[in-house]
Amino acid sequence: MSDEINKNVINMFSQHNNDRLSAEAKNRVKYYAGFNYVKLKKDTNGNKFNKDNLLNYASKCHYMVTVMRELNGEIILYSYDVPNSDLFKFMKSFEENTLDGTIIEIDKYFPEDLA
């Protein structure tokens, strides 16, 4: 997904969450299953999304998930490399108490882009 799209959506959520609703945020931010969301039908160039391109993008995407734990009175950070295909499995492991701690941050990255 384009950084431009992400910035626009984040801006709408910021306005929505701070009760400074612009007309655009009022019309686009919806609520379902306990979460706010914005539905996107086209990219920033006005083109419809391509399923194959999005799936290819997702297959290359990884997440660096930083988890905080307290061990022997010390705060320790663990960084997990989680492929996009395993992200839900990773999150579910917290719910099932296979993994514990507090998720501090989730960063998206592409391994092939690393120097």
C-alpha positions in Angstrom: 0.0 0.0 0.0 1.1 3.5 -0.7 2.5 5.6 2.2 0.2 8.4 0.9 -2.9 6.3 1.5 -1.6 5.3 5.0 -1.0 9.0 5.9 -4.4 10.0 4.7 -6.1 7.3 6.7 -4.1 8.0 9.8 -5.0 11.7 9.5 -8.7 10.8 9.3 -8.4 8.6 12.4 -6.5 11.4 14.2 -9.3 13.8 13.5 -11.9 11.2 14.4 -10.3 10.2 17.7 -9.8 13.8 18.8 -13.4 14.9 18.1 -12.1 17.4 15.5 -14.1 15.7 12.8 -13.6 17.1 9.3 -16.5 16.4 6.9 -14.3 13.8 5.2 -13.6 11.9 8.4 -17.3 12.0 9.4 -18.2 10.4 6.1 -15.4 7.8 5.8 -14.6 6.6 9.3 -16.9 3.7 10.2 -17.1 1.3 13.2 -17.3 -2.5 13.2 -16.4 -5.3 15.5 -15.0 -2.9 18.1 -12.7 -1.0 15.7 -12.8 2.1 13.6 -12.0 1.5 9.9 -11.8 3.3 6.5 -12.9 1.5 3.4 -10.7 2.1 0.3 -11.8 1.3 -3.2 -9.1 3.0 -5.2 -5.4 3.9 -4.8 -4.1 7.5 -4.6 -4.0 7.6 -8.5 -7.7 6.7 -8.7 -7.0 3.1 -9.9 -8.9 0.2 -8.5 -6.9 -2.2 -6.5 -5.4 -5.3 -8.2 -5.8 -8.5 -6.2 -2.7 -10.2 -7.6 -0.5 -7.2 -6.9 -1.8 -6.9 -3.3 -1.2 -10.6 -2.7 2.3 -10.4 -4.1 3.0 -7.3 -1.9 1.7 -9.1 1.2 3.8 -12.2 0.5 7.0 -10.2 0.6 6.0 -8.2 3.7 7.3 -9.0 7.2 6.7 -7.3 10.6 9.1 -6.6 13.3 7.0 -7.0 16.5 8.6 -5.6 19.6 7.3 -7.3 22.8 8.1 -6.1 26.4 8.5 -8.6 29.2 9.6 -8.2 32.8 12.2 -10.8 33.8 13.9 -10.9 37.2 12.9 -7.3 37.9 14.3 -6.1 34.5 12.4 -4.8 31.5 13.4 -6.8 28.4 12.4 -6.2 24.8 12.1 -9.0 22.4 12.0 -8.4 18.6 10.2 -11.0 16.5 10.5 -11.3 12.7 6.9 -12.3 11.7 6.1 -12.9 8.0 2.8 -11.5 6.9 1.4 -15.0 6.4 2.0 -15.7 10.1 0.9 -12.4 11.7 -2.6 -13.7 12.8 -1.0 -16.9 14.2 1.5 -14.8 16.1 -1.2 -12.5 17.6 -3.3 -15.6 18.5 -0.4 -17.0 20.5 -0.8 -14.1 22.9 -4.5 -14.8 23.4 -3.7 -18.5 24.0 -0.9 -17.6 26.4 1.7 -19.4 24.3 3.5 -16.1 24.2 3.3 -13.4 26.9 4.2 -9.8 27.3 3.0 -6.5 26.0 3.3 -5.6 22.3 5.1 -2.3 22.2 5.4 -1.7 18.4 4.7 -3.4 15.1 6.9 -2.2 12.1 6.4 -3.3 8.6 9.5 -4.1 6.5 10.6 -5.9 3.4 13.7 -8.2 3.9 14.9 -7.7 0.3 15.0 -4.0 0.8 17.6 -4.3 3.6 21.1 -3.2 2.7 
